[in-house]
Amino acid sequence: MRHELYRATGLPVLQNRTFADAESARASASADMLLVQDERSGLVFNAAFDADKLSYDADYQNEQAHSGQFQQHLSDVEGIIAKHFKGQELIEVGCGKGYFLELLKGLGYSITGIDPAYEGENPDVIKAPFTRGLGLSADAIVLRHVLEHIEDPVSFLAVIAEANQGGQIYIEVPCLDWILEHKAWFDLFYEHVNYFRLDDLRRMFGTVHEAGHLFGGQYLYIVADLSTLRLTPEQPVARLALPEDFSASLDRAVQIIRSAPAQGSAIWGASSKGVIYSLFLQRAGVAVDRVIDINPAKQGRYLPLSGARVSSPQEAMDALPEGAHLFVMNSNYLEEIKRMTGGRYVYHAVDSASFQ
């Protein structure tokens, strides 16, 4: 049995894919979300998800490491990994563009990466899915921001456990409890089929060495024994409900933009959150003057469905008048953004309690 939690229509299939022109961006693929909870496992997922719609290429950009704040987060993750896995052989499954893998290698870790979409030249990264047929195993597996993309996450973990013949695992995923508490409706994407709470991950394993939250509570992590993976929970799971006013903050943003058109407005953050936010503002009948991102690979390109163009911070600051409304998509970066912009704008941290 499943019960419905949330639905949204016409979301970008790949919210971090950018486009060379607005017309291509507006014509990009879309799909619907039907967020449900499985009453037996307790897991929350998009029942309308179709993995065949997803196709990653070089135009997909989700690198966050340009921010000093995010680099600090990666340092925090390394601290947890060092506590449990220092001196051990590691495999990072789903290593992406390899930034974290290179960070660990630079610190002396023995680590192999696996990712079929890897584009770099590191010989220690294998461009393939992790299967037993590769003949690889390690003391521990690192699985960062992968499990939310996998249609059947427990079966996927079972494949890893079998292929690696047990061992330890570090898992990191976005935190659904944070999304609900902060009413961050713009943190729900088609590309993320699963939405986890800490208890969901704890229920999956018999032996958990450590678990908690990172990145201001937005991410959660667990260090567990792979050989103790449970395919079904041992206890009944409570039914989840979304806050009644989950997406009400969209109306507030619309009112702010409409009330002061001469002041100007911008979204800071052209990754997943900003893509969804700009699209929903557009559908509500308003548009910001700029979408800003510090990632050079996004600048001058266009966001899916909305067709919004991404500006560099300098380009935006040259164009936006003092006192413009700046919608900051991630409050973790608020102070960093204020410093970069000299405090000249009116800042709205859209995931903060004060904006709800």
N, C-alpha and C positions, 0 to 999 in steps of 0.2 A: 504494500500500500504506500502511496505517496500523497502528500498534500501540498497544494500550491502556496508559494510565498510571495512571488513577484513576477511580473511579466513586462517585457519591453519589446517594441517592434522596431525593425530597421536599424539594428546596431551594425557598426562596421565589423566585417568578418575578421579583419586584422587591423586593430586600432593603431598599431605602431608602424604600419606601412605608410610611407610618404610618396608623394607624386610630383612629377615635374611641372604639371600645370593644373589649374583649377578644374578644367573640364574633365580630365581623367579622374581627378579626386572625387568629384561629385558623382561620377558614373561607377565608382568602385563598388565591390560586392557588399551586400548587406544580408543580415539574417536576424531571426527573432530569438528572444530569450524567454524561457519558461522555467523559472527557478522553483524547484520542489525539494522537499525533504523526504528521504526514504525512511519510513517509520521503523523498519527493522534495524538498519545499520546506523541511522541517525545522520547519514551523510547528506549534504546539500549540493545539488548540481542542476545544470541546465538540461532539462528533459528534451529540449528542442535542438540540442547540439548535434552537428554533423561534421565529423572530423575531415571528411572529404572536401569540405569547402575551404579548408586551410591549406595554403601553399606559401611557404616562406622563401624569400629571395633576398638579393642584396639591397633592395629598397626598404626592407624591414629594419627599423632602427629602434632599439630599446635600451641602449647603453646609458646608464645613469652615473657612471664613474667620473663624469666631468665635474661633479659637485664635490667639494670638500666634505660636506655633511654626509654624503653617501660613502665616500672613502672611509670616513670614521666608522660608519656602519660595518663595512667590510673588515675593518680592523677588529671590531667587536666580535664578528663571526670567527675570525681567525683565532681569537683568544679562546673561544669555546672549543674549536677544533684542536688547538694546541693542548688544552687540558685533557682531552680524551684520546687523541690520536697522534701525539707528537712522536716522531721516530718510526711511524708505521707506514706501510704502503697504502696509498689512497687511489681511488678511482672517482673522478667527478663525472657523473652521468648527466648529460645535458649541459655541457660546459659553455654553450653559446659561442660567443666570439672569443672566449678564453681569458677574459680579464682577470677573474678570480683565480683561475688556474695559474696564470703567470705570476700573480701576487704570491701564491703559496710556493711556487717553484723558487721565486726570488728569496724566500725565507728559508729555503733548504728542504722543503718537503719533497718526498718522492711521490709523484702523482701522475696518473695517466688520465687524459680527458677523452670523453666519448660524446660525439654529437654529429648526427648526419648532416646538419646544416652549417658546420664549422667552415670558415672561409680562410683561416690563416695558414701558416706554413710550419707550425710546430710539429715535429715528428712524433711527439708524445701525445698527440690528439688523433684519435681514430674517427674517421668520418663514416660512422655507421651506428645503428641502434645497438643497445647493449643486449646481447643474447649469449646464451651458453656456448653457441657455436664459435664465438670469438676466442674462447679458451682463456679468458682473463679472470683473475680473481685478485682480491686485495684484502688487507686487514679491515678496511673500512670504506664505505661508500659515502660520497658527498652528493646530496640531491637538493640543489637550491633552485626554487622557483620553477620546478618542473611538474610536480604532482598536480598542481591546479590545472594543467593543460591535458591531463591524461583521462580518457573516458572512464576507465575502470581502474581507479587508483590502487585498490587492494590487490587485484590480480597483477597489476604492474609491479608492485612491491614483491609479490610472490615470485614473479619471474626473476627479479633481481636477487632475491634470497636464494633461489635455486642455482642461478648462474654463478653466484659468488660463494655458494656453499656456506651460507651464514655470514658471520662477521658482524661488524657494527655499522650503524648508519646515522648520518646527520641529515635531517630534513628541515627545510625552511620554506614556508609558504605565506601568502597573505592571510591576515586574521579576520575571519568573518565577524567575530564579536566586536572588533574595532570598527568595522564598516557599519554595523548596526548601531553601536553606541554613538558614533559620530554622524550618523545619518548620511553616510557618504555614498549616495545612490550612484554617483559618477565613478565609483570603484567596482561596478558590476559590468563586466565585458563579455562579449560572445566568446572570445578566445579562451577565457577562463571557464572551463566546464565545471570545476569543483570549487567550493568555498568551505574552508575548514575552520573549526574551532579547536582550541587546545585539547579539549576532552575527546574530540574525534580522533586525534593522533594518539592520545594516550590509550584509548580503547583498542587500537590496532596492535599493540605490543604487550607481551607479558612482562618483559623487562625493560624499564625506562630508566636510563642513567641520569638524565637531566632534561628539563623542558621549561619553556618560558616564552617571553616576548622580547622583541627587538625593534629598533627603529621607531621609537616612540610608541610602541604597542601595535604598529601597523603590520608587523610580521610576527609569526610565531615559529618556534623551532622545537625540535625534539632530538635527543641522542638516545638511540635504542639498540637492542640486540635483534638483528634481523632474523635469527633462528626462532625467535619467540613471536613472530608475526601471527596474528589471529585473523582468520578469514571472515568471521562474524563476531559481533560483540557478545560478551558473556551476560550482560545485564540489559534490561529494557532501557530505551533512550527517550528522554523527554521531548515533547513536541515543541518546535521552535515557532516563534511568531515575529514578524517584522514590526517595528514601531509604526503606529497609525500615520504619523506625519513624516514618514521616511523620506519623501522627496519634496517636502514643502519648501525647503530652502531655495529651490529653483525660482519660486515666485519672488522671493526677496531680491535675488540678483536681477531679475527682470525689472523690478521696481527701481532699483538703484540706477540701472543703466538708462531707463526711460526718464527718470527725474532730473538727470543732469547731462543731457546730450552734449552740451558745449564743453564739459570737462573732459570728455573722452574716457575710454575704458580699455582694459586689456586683460587677457588671461596670461598668467605666468606658469608655464608648464605645458609643453606640447606632446607629452607622452600620454599614456592611456587615459588618465583622469581628465586632462585638458581636452583631449579629443572628444570624449563623451560630453563634457560640460559645454564646449563650444557648439556641438551639434544640437543639444537640447535647448540651449539659449536661442539658436537660430530657429528651431521649430516653434519656440514660444513667441517668435516675432521680433526678436532683438538680435543685434550682432555687436560684438566688441570691435574696437578699431584695430587691435593687434592681438596676435597670439605669439608669445615669446618663449624661446628655449635657448639654453646655453650650449646645446649639442650642435656643433657646426654641421653635422650630417643632416640635420633637420632644417637648418636655416635656408630660406629661399624656396623651400618646397611646400607642398600643400597637403592638408589633412584630409583623410577619407570622409566622404559624404558631405561634410560641411563645405569643403573647398577652401577653408581658411588658410591663408599664407602664414608661414612661420618667420618671425623676425628674430634677429640677434638682439641681445640686450641693448647694445649701443644704438642700433637702428631704431629700436622702439623708444629709447630715451630721447633721441634726437627729434622724434615726431610727437611724443605725448606731452601735453602741457603739464606744468606743475599742478598738483591737486587732482590729476586723473585717478579714476578708480582702478585699482590693480587687484584682480581676483587671483590669489595665490592658491594653487591647486593642492599643495602639500605643505602643511604648517611646519614640518620639519625643516623646510628651507626658508622660512619667513625671515629670520634674522639675517641670514646670508643674503637674501634678496634686498632687504632694507639697506644693508651696507653697500651692496653693488649700485643701488639707485640713489644713494645719498638721502634717503628718507623723504623724497620730494613728492610722494604720491599718497593717496588714501588706500591703505592695505586691508584687504578682506581675506582672512584665512578661512576658506570655505568649508574646511573640515573641523573647525573649532566650535566649541559649545556656544560662543558668543554670536555665531552666524546662524545658528539653528532657528 
